[in-house]
Amino acid sequence: MRLHRLELTAFGPYPKREVVDFDALGADGLFLLHGDTGAGKTTLLDAVAFALFGAVPGAREEAKRLRCDYAPPEVGTEVAVELTVQGHRLRIVRSPEYLRPKKRGGGTTKQQARASLDWLSTPPSGYSREPLTRIDEVARTVGRLLGMSKEQFFQVVLLPQGEFARFLRADTAEREKLLERLFGTEHFGSVEQWFRERRTEHKRAVDAASQGVRELVARVAQAAGEEPPENLEPDRPADERWLAELVRRRQQATRAAEAEHQRAEADRDRAETELARLRALAERVNRVRSARTELAELAERADQRAAWQEELAAAQAAAPVVAADAAVRQAADQLRRAEQIEAAARRDLVAAGAGDTADDVVARLRERAGQAREQAGELARLVTEETQQHRDRARIGELDRAERQLAERATALDAAAAELAERVERTRRELAEADRAGAVLDGLAARRAELAEALADAQALPAAQRALAEAETAHHASVDAHQQARENLLDLRQRRLAGMAAELAGTLSAGAPCPVCGSAEHPAPAQAGAEAVSEAAERTAERAEATAQQRRDAAAQALHQASQRQETLLARLAGRTEHDLRTALAAAVAEHERAAASAARRDELTRLLAELTARGETLAGQRRGVDQDAASARTERDTLRARAAEREQLLDQARAGHPDVASRRAHLLDLVAAWERLAETRADRELARRRHAEQEQALAEVVAEAGFTDVAEALAAARPDSVRDKLATQIRDADVREATARRVLAEPELAGVDPDQVVDLELATAAVATARNVADVAVAGLEGARRREREVAALADRLRAAWAELAPIEAAHAELDALTDVVIGKGQNAERMSLRSYVLASRLEEVAEAASQRLGRMSQGRYSFVHSVEAGPRGTRGGLGLDVLDDYSGRVRPAKTLSGGESFLASLSLALGLADVVAAETGGALLDTLFVDEGFGTLDADTLDVVMDTLDELRAGGRVVGLVSHVEELRQRIPVRLRVRKSRTGSTLQLTSG
């Protein structure tokens, strides 16, 4: 993969469009990216990462702040990169998600993320020349071409020295996390988890099968009615013998139960036969005894049966007389009721004013009723006219009241219209004033904001001046402290070099070769002088100088910021004092608030004016409606008055002394009803008198025909229907009982039966019950024995099958259990390394070998990496140990004991080695462009030469290496440089060479 061009707009600290031409920068194979701290050097690497993957490395991704704070709102944030990967040149453009001001109105809106990929050369197989515009499609294509994830790319292309220094000193757990992220060994962890899950599943299956065997053993013993044996195992012959013996005992128990059942059945049959014979004999004796008893009782009651027959005959003869006498009484009652009704009707007619009509016949009464009905019919039409007369008079009164109310309504509407006209005029004046205030409101607001900012600047100026003075003092002090620390370091380093022979002599021992000349003899070892300096003292001085440098840089940065702050405030104030600004701001605030209050009422006043205008039109319409209603009311009232006067003369004649026509008509109708009712009741009375005479004649004839002397005798002999039915039933029942008893005694099978014979059934019944109980018990015992035999046989077959199934399951689980222990680093795994740790250890070993080659060259053969597979303390897993072999001493040292410069060399070697291994591991694109971010400030001149030689080897192989650093010496060594300039309004880029 080779980068050609990078374009970024409003990204990070860059507010404008910036272009990085990597072809020009990498023409010599090596270029420098330098600038002040915080200027935006690392942001260029973030831009490359964002263009490719839509994300930036490390903690900066969590902040989600990629847009430049200094960029104008109309400028969009965008990053574009051109690169060649696997022989295909393409251009990728991305924009992040961010908030931008709305184009209309206030507030902000979300700008959605975008991505596109254009092919600048022939696309790979399977792709068309059409550009890709979906974010997920672009991500998949970039990942497929690069052959690595974004985490791998951040590590092998953007070499972050700080992270590799931490990796170098990290413990096993931290190192394992980084290696997993780079080499993608998650699937090996999935394999370990798969084995654990399979072992757990197999263990559940074994437990379930074993539990099933135990349950079957318990069920077999329970079905057989015995206790199960202890510690039953499927591979023991004794257990099979136990099961076979159990089945045999159940079969023997069934045969014994069958024999007992047959004996009980025979005993029960004999007892039941004897009981049936005795019951038949007892039944014949009882029948003969009952028939003779019945005939004796009937003979004793012969006189009573004769009396019943005589009483029944007399009652049946008197029945017609009772019916005729009831008819006479009913006719007499009807006659009395008809006479009472006729008298009441006559009294009602007298009360209605018609006079006494006792002598009038029915025809005369009906004639009078007809005459009155005709008069009432003639008055019916006038009743309607009288009702209309009342309605017309009521309507005339309503119209008089309505005319007065309409006059009052017209007066009120005229007054409301005059008041509304005044409000309309006043509202129009207020609206014009609000329009004028709205026109000047923006200018007043801008003036107010400008004065408020100026006042804040004036108030902040004294603090800025004090901060500048303090920053100058701190900067002078930090410069002096750094110069003193630098001089002290140089002095100690020179003194140590002068005493290096004595330091080497201190490591000699008798018989051991000299690391310089190789001789095993040391005749005159150098002795340390009074001014000898140790390596620890030199490292302490280096750390002190580095700390002083950092403080000096921080002080210079603070001084620069304080100076810029003061200059900015003075430029904004332009000579105005705080008092002048405060006075002007108060006046601007008051004027702006008045204008805002007036302008704020514009919509309200516009709406109010429209409402008042509409209300005026409504009042005018209402006034016209009142005039129309008043004219209509007067016309209708005059017409009704003329019509009522004509109708009143006709109604006076029809009333004839009554309150109204309806009263007179109702009186006539009442007379009609009274005459007709009297005629009907008088006719009914005559009919009832004739019917009563006829019923009396019929009663005398019925008494004579029944043979009674008078009605009283016949009624005395009469009986109710229920009594006659009862007498007939008693007589019939006695006859049936006598006939039935005689038929029983005449039956052949009862001949010779002694009714006094005694038959004992209790003893025979008890014997049958006993025999039946014994038989039932035998049946239940036989069924239980057969059921237990069947259950034991079936469960025995199931138990043998379960034993046969359990054996291979347990064997398979034992094999899987041992294999799982090996995979997860237990059991027979002598290294105690899990599969994932083993894979990571092999990758780390490859990284250590690749990194050792570069570390050896950069340390002039002194250091190399050593990969350790030994377990750590307190059970820590092994395989991920990484130490350093010091060839000077021949001992393996922890990486934490390296100095700052040595740590940088080791970290850089480790990063380059890891880049080579990851690139080979992923099978992705060849990495032709690398970036090394910071770390050069800890190197002396000689070591820096060695590092530069190593980087030269990288570019000699066709790679382009970009160094990100602010070390001054690198500017002299690297001719092609890209400088990042930082200012108050953002950062810019400048390409220099030479």
C-alpha positions, 0 to 999 in steps of 0.5 A: 500500500502506497499513499499518494495524496491527502486532502483535508478540510475543516478537520482537526485544527485545520480550518481550511483545505490542506493538501499533502502530496506524499509522492513529493514528500516520499521522493527521497524515501524519507520525510519529516513532519514537524511543528510545535506541540499541539499544532496538528502533526498527529492529526494528519495521521488521524486523517489517513486513518479516518479516510480509510476506516472512518475512525481514528486511533486510540482515545481520540476516537472516543472524543468524537470531535473531528470537525475544526472549531475554527472552520466557518459554518458554510465549510464542510468537514471532509477528508480525501486520500489517494492510494495504490493498493494491490496494483489498484489506484483509488480515491476515498472521500469521507465526511464525519457526522457533526452538528452545523447551523441550520440554513433557515432559522436558528439552532443546529442540525445533524450533518450525516456521515458520508463516504465514497470510493472512486476507482482511478485505475482498473478496479479489481475483479468483481467490481464495476467502474461505478463509484461506491457511495454506501459507507458499509460497501466502502468499509468492506472494499477497503478491508478486503484490499488492505487485508487487515483490520483498523486496529492492525493498520494503526499498529503496523502503518502508524507506529505509535512509540508510546504504545509499544513502550507500554507493550514492552513493559506490560504484564502478560494480561496486557500484552495478551490483549494487544496481540489478540487485537493484532493477530485476530486469535479470537477464533482460537478462544472460540475453539477453547470455548467450544471444547468447554461447552461440548464437555459441559454438554457431554457431562450433562448427557452422562449425568442424565444417563447415569441418573436414568440408570439409577432411576430405573434400578429404583423403579425395578426394585419398587415394582418388585417390592424389594429394596434396591442393591447398593453401589450397583454398577453395569459391568458387574456380573453380580448385578445381572444375576440380581436382576435375573433372580428378581425376575424369576421370583416375580414369575414364581409369585405369579404362579402361586397367585393363580393357584390360590385364585382357582381355589377361591373361585370354586368355594365362592360358586358352591356358596352362591348355589346354596344361597340361591336355593334357600332364597327361592324356598323362602320366596314361595313360603312368603307368597302363600302366607301373604295371600291367606293374610290378604283374604282374611282381612277382606272378609273382616271388612265386607260391611264397610264395602257395602256402605261404600257402594250405597253412598256412591250410588246416592251421590251419583243420582244427586249430581244433576240437582247440584248443577241446576241449583248452582245455575239458579243461584248464578242467575239470581246474582246476575239479576241483582247486579243488573238492577244495581247498575241500572240505578247508578246510570239513572243517578248519573243522568240526573246529576248531568242535568237531564232530569228524571228518566225513570219512565222512559223506554230504551228507544226514547233514551237512544233518541235523546242521545242521538240529538245531543251527539249531533250538536256536539259534532257541530261545535267540534270545528269551533273548538279548533277555531277557539284554540287558534284564537288563543294562539294568535293573541299569544303571538300578538303579545310576543311580537309586541315584546320582540319589537321593543327588544329589537329597538334596544338591540339596535341602540346597543349595536350602534354604541358598540360600532362607535367604540370598535372604530376607535380601537381599530384606529388605535391598533393601527398606530401601535402596529406601525410603531412595532414595524419600525421597531422590528426594522432596527432590532437586528442593528440594536442587538448587534450593537448590544452584543458588540459592547458586551464582548468589548466590556468582557475584554476590558474586564479580562485585560488586567488578568491577562497582563498579570498572567503575561508577567507571571509567564515571563518570569516562569519562562526565564526560570525554566530556561535557566533550570534547563540550561543548568540541567543540560550542563550537568548532564553533559558534564556527567556523561563526559566524566563517565566516558573518561572512567568507562575503563574502570567501569568495565574493569569492575565487571571482570572476574578471574578466569572470565574473558574480557569483553573488550580484548577477550583475554582471560587474564587481567593483569592491571585493571583500571581503578575508578577515580574520585570523580567516577560517574555511575550509569545510575547517576547518568540516567538520573541526570538524563531524566532531570534534563528531560523534565527540565526540557518539558517544563521549559517547553510548557513555559514557552507555550504558556508565555506565547499564549499569554502574549497572544491573549493580551494582544488580542484584548488590546486590539479589540478594545481600540482604546476604550475604557471599561467605564465608557463601555459600561455606560454605552452598554447600559444605553444600548441594552435599554434601547434594544429592550424597548425595541424588542418589546415593541417588535414582539407585539407585531404579530399580536397587533396584526392578529388583533387588527384583523379580529377588530375589522372582522368584528366591525363587519359582524356588527354591521351585519347584525344591525341590518338584521335587526332592522329587517326583523323589526319590520317583519314583526310589525307586519305580522302583528297587524295581520293577526289583530284583524283576524282575531277580531272577526273570529271573536263574534262567532265564538261568543254565540257558540259558548252559550253561557259556558266558559268556552266552546270546548266546555259546552261540547264536553257537556253535550258529550257527557249527556250522550254517554249518560243516556246511552249507558242508561239505555244499555243497563235497562236492557240488561236488567230485563234480560237477567229477569227472564233468565232467572225465571227459566233456571228456577223451572229447570231445577224443579224438573231435575229434582223430580227426575232424580227421585228426591222429594225436594232440593234439600234432600238431593243436596244432602245426598250429593258428594264432591267429585273427589269423594265420589272418586275416592269411594270408587277407588276403594271399592275397586282396590278391594275387588282387585286384592281379593282376586289377586290373592285367590290367583296366587293360592291357585298356582301349581308351584305353591301347592303343598307349601306350608306357610308356617315353615321357617327358612334360615338365610342369614347363615347362607348369606354370610357364607357367600360374603366370606367366599366372595371376599376371599375370591376378590382378594385372590383376584387382586393378588393375581392381578398384582402379581401379573402386573408386577411381573410385567413391570419388572420384565419391562423395566429389566429390559430397559435397565439392560439397554440403559447399561449398554448405552451408558458405557460408550457415553462415559468412555467418550466423555472421559476422552473429551474431558482429557482433550479439553484440559489439554486445550485450555492448559490443564491436565496432561498439558505440560506447558500449562498453556491454552490453545490461544496462548500457544498461538499468541506465544508463537506469534510473539516468538516471530515478532521477537525474532524479527525485532531482534534483527533490527534491535541488534543493528541499532544497539550495535550488537548489544541487545536482542529480544528473548521470548519466554514460555515460562509461567509467571508468579502466582499461577500466571500463564506462560508463553507471553514473556518478553525480555532483553538479552544484554550481550555485554553481560551475557544475562537476560534483563527485564525490559523495564531496566532499559534506559529511555534511549534504549527503550526507544530503540527496543520499542521501534524495533518491536514496532517494525518487527510487529509490522512485518509479522502482521503484514505477513500474517494477514496476507494483505497488501505490501506496506510501502508507506510507514509513519513513526510517531515521536520518541526521537528526543531520547536518543544521543547523536550516535544512537540517532545515526544508527536509527537513521541507518535502520530507517534508510534500510526501510526506504532502500527496500522501496518504502516511504517512511514519515517521521513525526517529531519536533526534534531539531536535529532531525530537521538537519538530517532530513531534507524533505520536511512538512511543517505544521504551523499553529496560529490563533485561527488554526493550523496550516501546512508548509512543504520545505526541502534542503 
